[in-house]
Amino acid sequence: MTASPRDIRYSLSQSSWDDAEYAALQRVIASGQFTMANETLEYERVFAEYLGTPYCVAVNSGSTANLLMAAALRYRKVNPLQPGDEVIVPAVSWPTTYYPLSQYGLHLKFVDIDAETLNYDLDALEAAISDRTRLVMVVNLLGNANDFDRIRAICEPRGIEFIEDNCESLGATFGDRQCGTHGVMGSFSGFFSHHISTMEGGVICTADEELYHILLTLRAHGWTRNLPKFNHVTGEKSDDPFEESFKFVLPGYSVRPLEMSAAVGIEQIAKLPGFVADRRRNATQYLELMSRYPQFIVQREIGESSWFGFSMVVRPDAPFGRADVVRALQAAGVECRPIVAGNFAKNPVMRWLDHSVHGELSNADLIDTNGLFVGNREGELGAELSLLATVLDELVGA
């Protein structure tokens, strides 16, 4: 039986807001300006500063951030993606990693993951490259970076670009760079359970000025209004704001953020280094605890993870199954979820997506049948991890 909210003792997430976020909301209310304006501009500036990247574009969700990344690659002037081009994707991720790519007519080639890192099986990725491959979608899962040195070595000699779905991994690093900044673009999410919470919201970062200008246009109807006078989309804008107010040049969307989300985001970004430090400290304690339970595979860190949550994969030879673990956790008031969407290639929605599967997806299948995760968050997690240990001790008969 699933625990009711009042019985939950170890939640997947909790609010990270304090008076600063509520004051930010009041600032927007007092201004009377609720649609995208100066708060959004400042949020984009501080986000870019945190990442160490030139350009950030705020949108209304991480999902629409992925949508605009796919669209921007279609509408750039040189070497745009075309319908039928092949993009390699990992078999374990969230639906809106895949849907935007499919919606722009790309052929999705699914590749297995590594059972320990939960990111790409890099040997399988390299073997999956074909003459049709134009793009690799890199997903940094549950806070964990991919090995970007290896990914560059695979992609760059072949002239293949990669983008990053970093919605679960804000604050993670590989080498001396933030995840999300390794590819030509990267996406981020500010949903409640993520590393920062802006109610709803997303961000795209890039170091490519043309892509930045395309993103600005696509975000708001495909119009020119938000472009600088000299830009890579139209060349030069008219100085007449009336003439430019309703001029449409690309088939865009309406995915702008609200000022309230941006104002809260400014406060959350200021706290993010502390949030990530807390999550990493909690992870050290979690990994030490799980070393007592060889019946589980836990996520192996690449670079410095920002530890979105704590994965647990029941080994096939364990004397219990995932269903037993889930029942025990729920009965004790410990929230848990599947690891993202498991092996996404098994979903009925795949009949609508042009796709193929490279080789076997055995590790994705393992995650699909045996994987789950519990929460991580800002602040101390000692009591929750003690509860988890009690549940696992009883489960394994310790």
N, C-alpha and C positions, 0 to 999 in steps of 0.2 A: 504494500500500500504506500502511495506517495505521501510524504509528510505535508501537512497544511502549512501555510506561511508562518503561522505562530509557533509551529513545532520545529522550524528549521534552526539548526544550531551551527551549521557550517554552510554558508551560502556561497553561491557561485561568484557573487560580486556584492558590493555595497556602495552607497554614495560616497564620493570623495569631495563633495562640496562643503564649504563652510561659509562664513559671513561674506567673504570676498566675492563668491559667485552670486549670492543673492543681492549684494550691492551692485554688481554689474548688471543684473536684470533690472534693478530699479533705475539705474543710469539710463538704460534704453527706454524704459517706460517714461521717464521724465523728459527724454528728448523728443518723444513722439515719432521717432524715425525707426520703423520696425523692419522695413525691407532693406536689402543690401546697400550699405553706405560706408561710413568712416570706420565703424567697428570692424567690419569685414576687412577693410584694407589693413588695419592695424593687426588683426589676427593673422592675415597672410604674411605680414612683415615679420612678426615674432616667430611664426612657425618656420619660415624660411631661415631665419637667424638660428633657431635651434638646430635645424637640419644641416646648416652650412651649405645651402643651395641658393641659387639666384632667384628662383621664381616659385611661388606657390599660388594656387587657385583654389579657393574654398567653394565647396558645393554642399548640397543638402544631405548627402550620405556617402559612405564608402562605396556602395553599389553604383551610384551615379558617377563617382570618381573613376571607376573601372570603365563605365560606359564612355565617358569623355576621352579616356586614354585611347580606347579602340577607335573612336571617331577621329581623333586628332591625327592618328597615323594614316587614316584613309584620306584626309583632306590636305595633307602637306603637299608642297609643290614637287619635291624631288623624291622619287622612289616610294610613292604611296602604296599602302597595302591595297590589294585588289581582291574582289570576291574569288574564292577558290584557292587563295594562298593558304599555305599550311602553317598553323601555329601549334607548337607543342605545349601541352598543359599537364600538370601533375594530376594523378587520379584521385587525390584527396584534397578537397578544398570546398569553399562555399559556392552555392549556385551562381551567384553573380560574378564570380571569377570567370565563368564560362559563357554565360548568356550574352554579354555584350559582344564578345568575339564572334559568336555564332550569328548574332543579329547584323553584323557587318559582313556576312557571307564567307567567313573564314572556315577552313576545314580544321577541326580540332583533332589532334592526335594525342591520345591519352598514354601517359608513361607512368610506370610504377614509382613508388616512393621507397625510401629506406625505412625499415621497421623501427629503427632507433631514433633517427633524427626527425622523422615524419616529413622531411622535405625530399626533394628529388633523389632517386637512385641515379647517381651521376653517370654510372656506366650505361645504364639503360637510356638515359637522356642522350648521351653521345651516340649510341647505337641507333637511336630513333631518327636522327637527322637524315633528311633526304634532300633531293634536288628541289623539292617544292617548299622546303621549310624557309619561311621568311622571318619568323618571330618565335621567341620562347617567352611564355608567361611564367615568371618565377613567383612562387607563393612562399612567403616566410611564415610557417605555421606555428601557432600557439606561442609566439614571441621569439621563435628560433630563426636565426639567420641561415641562409644557404651558404655554401662554399663558393663565394663569388670569384675567387681566383680560378677555380676549376671551370666555372661557368663561362668566364671570359675566354679561357683557353679553348673551350669547345666552340664558342660562338664567333669570336672575332676573326679567326683565320678564314671562316666560311662566309663572312659578311652578313651574319645573322644578328639581329638586334634582340634585346630582351627588355621587358618591362616588369615591374614588381607590384604584386598585390601584397601590400604591407599593412593591411587593415588590422591584423592581429598582432603586429610586432613593432609598434611605435616605441622608440627608445632602444631597440636592439642595435647592435653594431657588429660589423665585420671589418677587421683591420682598423683603420682609423676613420671609417666612414659610417654614417648612420644607414641602417637598412631603409630602403625606399629611394636612396640616392645613387645606387649602383647602376641601375638601368637608365634608359632614355627618359622614362617617367616612372613615378611610383605613386601608389594610392594609399590613403590612410582613412581611418574611421574614428568618429567621436561618439559612437553609440554608448549607451549606459555602461555596458560591461567591459568596455575597452580601456586602454591605458589612460586616456583622458575622456571625460564625458561632457559633451556639449548638447545634451538632450538627443538630437539627431545631428548629423553633420559629417562631412568628409573633406578631404584635401587632396590635391594632386600637386606633386612637385616635379620640376624639370630644370635642367640647365640649358635647354634649347629654346632660344628666344622665339623662333617661328612656332614651335609647338605651344609655347606660352600664349602667344597671340591668338592662335587657333582655339585654344581652350577658353580664353576670355570671350570669344565670339560664340562658341558652341554653348557655353553656360547659360546665355541669355538670348534665346530665340534665333541665334545666328546673325544678330545685328552687329553693326559697327560701333555702336554707341560707347562701349567700354574700351575700345582700342585706343592706343596713343596715336597722335597725328601721323607719325611715320611708323609703319608697321609692316609685317610680313604677309598680311592677308590681302589688304587693298593697296599697299604701297603708300599712298598719302591720302589722308582724310580731308574733307572740306573743313574750312573754319566756321561754317555755318551750322550751329547745333540743331537748328530746325531741319535742315536737309539731312543730317546724319541721324536724327532721332529714330526714324523708322526705315532705315536702309538695311536690307537683309542680304547677306552674301554667302552664308553656309546654312545647310539644313540642321539647325541646332535644336535646343531643348529649353525648358525652363527649370533649371536645377540649382537656382541660387540659394545660398544660405540665408537664414534670418539673422538680423542684427543681434537678437538675444543669444543665439548659439555662438556667434562670433565673440560677443563680449565675455561670455562664460569661458570660451576657449582661450582668450588672452590670460585669464587667471589660471586656468588649468596648465597651460604651457609653462607658466612661471613655476609651478609646483612639480612639473614632470620629472626633473632629475631626482627629486626626493622620492617620488612614486616608484621610479625604476629601481632605486637603491633598496627600497623596502621589499619590492618583489624579488629582487635577487637575493636578499638576505633570507626571505621566506623559502626560496628555492633551495638554498643550502641546507636548511633544516629538513625540507621535504626529501631531498635526495639522501640525506643521512638516515632518515626514518625508513625510506623504501629499501635501503640496502639490507634490511632485515627480512625482506619478503622476495626471495628469488623467484617466486611464482609469477612475478610481474616484470614486464619490460617498461622502463621509464625513459623519457626523452633524453637523448644525448645532445648536449649543448654544442653548437657551432658558434664561433665568435663569442660575443657576450649577449646572451638571450635577455629579453625583457620579461619573460615568463608570464605570458597571458594567463595560463592555467597549468595544472599539473596532470599530465597524461598517465594513464595506467593501462597497459595492454596485458591481458591474461595470457600467459604462455599456453600453447596448445596441450602440453602435458600436465598442466595444473590439475589438481583433484577437484576443482570447481570451475564453473563457467562464468561468463560475464553476467548472466542473469542473476546468479547467486550473489555476486558482488553488488550489483545494483540494488537488489532487495535488501541486503544488509545495510548498505549506506542509507537508503531511503528510510528504513525503519529507525535508524539512529538520528535522522534529521540532517543528513549530509546530502546536499544537492549534487547531482552529477548529470552529465550529458554525454552523448556520443562524441567521438572526436570529429568535429566539424560535420561533414555529411558522409563520412565513411568513403567507400569506393563509389564515387559519384557516377561512374560509368554504368552502374547497375540500376540507376533510377529510371522509372518509366518515361520521364521527360526526355530521355536521350533519343526517342524516336523523332523528335522535332529538331535535333541538332545534327548537322553534317559532321560525322566523326569517324575515327578508326581507333583501334587499340594496338599499341606496339607491344608485342610479346605477351607475357603473362603479367597480371596485376596481383600477384600472390600476396605481397605485403599490404597492398590496399585492401585486399580481401580479409587479411588478418585484422587490420584496424577496423574494418567494417563489422566483423563478427565478435571481436574480442576487446575492442578498445573503448575507453571512456575517459573523461577527465573531471577533476574537481577544481574548485576555484582557487585563485590567488588574488591578492589585492594589496592596497596600500595599508600600512600599519602592521602591528604584530599579528601573527597567525598561530601563536603557540597553543592556545586552548583548542583551536580547531584541529591542528595537527595531532594533538594528544587524543582527541576524539577519534580521528581517523585511525590512529594506531590501535585504539581499543577495538574498533570494528574489525580491523584486519587481523588482530591477534585472535579474536573469536572465530573468524572465518577460517584461518589456517590451523586452528587448534593449538596455538602457542600457549 
